[in-house]
Amino acid sequence: MMKKDFFMNELKRCIFVLLLFSVVTSAAEVEKLYDFDHQLHYKQQRISDVEYHIEVLTDENRRFNRLATFLLRHAYHLCQSYQFNLQILDGIEQFDDRRISPNYIQPSLSANLVCPKK
């Protein structure tokens, strides 16, 4: 009985350590950040040394032009060059989206960024 309890306690510790490790590593993959200049939240995931996935989070007070401006400036900041490749995945606002559907919830502006290799 004593060995069984010891084994169960060791097993619980191992599972706890593995869960803690997985939480720490998954939290390191996607960073949730705030930009004070543009006053918006964004998520950034580093895929490789030169590739990123960026998601600019929207809310009802943020206009698309602010999100797009931030995305371009942030891409330049990450790459330190104008020679980056920015692929927009979702979140482009049409010219009359707000007029036609004033309660429309705009999806977050998400993009993949590839910087030039140094």
ABEGO torsion letter per residue (X at the ends): XAAAAAAAAAAAAAAAAAAAAAAAAAAAABBBBBBAAAGBBBBBBBABAABBBBBBBBBAABBAAAAAAAAAAAAAAAAGBAABBBBBABGBBBAAAAAABAABBBBBBBBBBBBBBX
